[in-house]
Amino acid sequence: MSVTTAADVDPLALERQVCFALAVANRAVLSVYRPLLEPLGLTHPQYLVMLALWDHRKTSMADAPLSVKQIAKALQLDSATLSPMLKRLETLGLITRTRSTVDERSMNVELTDAGIALRDRALAIPPAVVARLGGDLSELEELHRSLTRINAAAQASGALDL
């Protein structure tokens, strides 16, 4: 039986790359979400926008609309990537977009009644994802903590400067 030493480990081996594991996991997890979101008429990126809007609705600032810039910051996206998603959500009747009366360069986004009501149907998504991924909730919560820590480190290094 041979013993593997540090010198024997190839630092460029595909299966050892964090980026590869994350890329594969990303595709796999999104494929779990896809059929769950389809009945809601949402893509995964659109679902994330709706989550941001539903979260905002629970805050003390719920009466104030969110700006496109605020949503982009929450989702760590640039406004140019976000704009087509918002247009589609508006076409679906889930949000409204209006120019800010304070700053005409700024666009405000608000949920419509249909967008608010969709949240009740979306409540079934998280438990269905957990069930499809298997394992237990504590394992997924630990993964979430690890990924959040990694994302914070990447941001601190300037990786996501938009």
N, C-alpha and C positions, 0 to 999 in steps of 0.2 A: 504494500500500500504506500503510495507516495504522499508526501506532505506538501501542500501548497504554501509557498512563501510569498511575502509581499513583492518580491522581485518577479514572481511568476504571474502576478495579476496585471493584466493589460489595462491601463487607465483609459484606453480608447475603445474598449470592448463595448459594443452597442448595448448589451444587456446590463451594463453597469452605469449607463448614463441616466442621470435624473431627468434630463430634458426628454429623453425617449420615453421613460416610464410615465411622465406627466402627459406627453402628447397622446400616448395610447390610452391612458386613463381618461383623458378629456374626451376623445372620440367615443370611447365605450360608454361613459356616463351620459353624454349627450344623446347617444342612441337609445338609452333607457328613457330619457325625458321625451324624445320625439313623439312616440305613440301616445303618451299621456297628455301632451299638450295639444295634439292634433284636434281632439274634440272641442277644445277651447278656441280653436282657430288661431293659435299662437305658435310662433317659432320660439326657440330658446332665448335668443336675444330680446325678443319682444316680451317674453315672460319676465326677464330681468328688469326691463323698464317698468312693467306693471308692478313688480315687487317693490321697486323704489317708490313708485307713486302710492301704493297701498301703505308702505311704511310711513311715508310723509303724512298720510291721512290720520295716522294714530298719534301724531305729535301735537304739541300746543300751537304749532304754526299751521295747522291743517287748513285754516281759512285762507291762507296765502297760497297762491299757486307756486309750483316749482318752475324755475327757469331751466331752459335747455342746458345751460352751463352747470347748474346744480345737479341735474340728472347725470350729465356726462362725468362730473367729478365723482358722484356716488358709484357709478359703474366703471370708473377708470377708463373711459372712452373719450375720443375727441368728438367735438360737436358734429363734424362732417360725417362721421360714422353713424352717429345717433340720429341725425335728421331724417334719413330715409325710413328708419324704423318708426319714428314718430309720425311721419306722413301716413304710413301704412296703418298704424294704430288709430289715427284719426279717420281714415277711410273706413275702418272696421267699426267706427262709432264708439270707441272705447275712451278716447281722449278728445280734448279740444286744444288747439294751439292759437294763442292770440298774442299780438304785439304788446309789450309792456307799455303802460301809460307813463311810466317814470323814465324809461330808456327805450326808445323806439328800435334800437339795435338788438334788444333782448326779446326773446320769445318765451312766453309763459305757457305752461302745460298743466291742464287740469283733467281729472277723471270725469267722465260723463256718468249718468246714472247706470248705463250698461257696464261701464268700466268698474264702477263700484260693486255692482251685482256679480260680476265675474269672479270676484274674490271668493265668494261662497263656493263656487264650483272648483276653484283652484286649491281650496283647502285639502282636497283629496290627493293632490300631487305629492307633497313630501312623504306621507306614509307609503304611498305606492312606490316611490323611488327607493325608500329604505327596504321595502319588501323585495323588490326586484334585484337590489344589489346584494341581498343576503347579509350574513353577518349580523351583528347586533348594533343597536343605536349608539352605544358607547364607543364602539370602534369607529363609526363614521364621525362622531363628535371629536374624537382624538385626531382623526385625519383632518377634519376642518381646522382644528387648532394648529396643527402642523403646517397646513397650507397657508393659513392666515399669517403665521410667523414668517414663513418663506416669502410671502408676498410683501410683508412689511420690510423685510431685509432688502428685497429687490427694489422696492420704492425708495428706501433710504439710500441706495446706491445710485439713484437717478434713473433706474431702468424704465420707469413708466412716466417720465416727464412728458406731459402733453402740451 
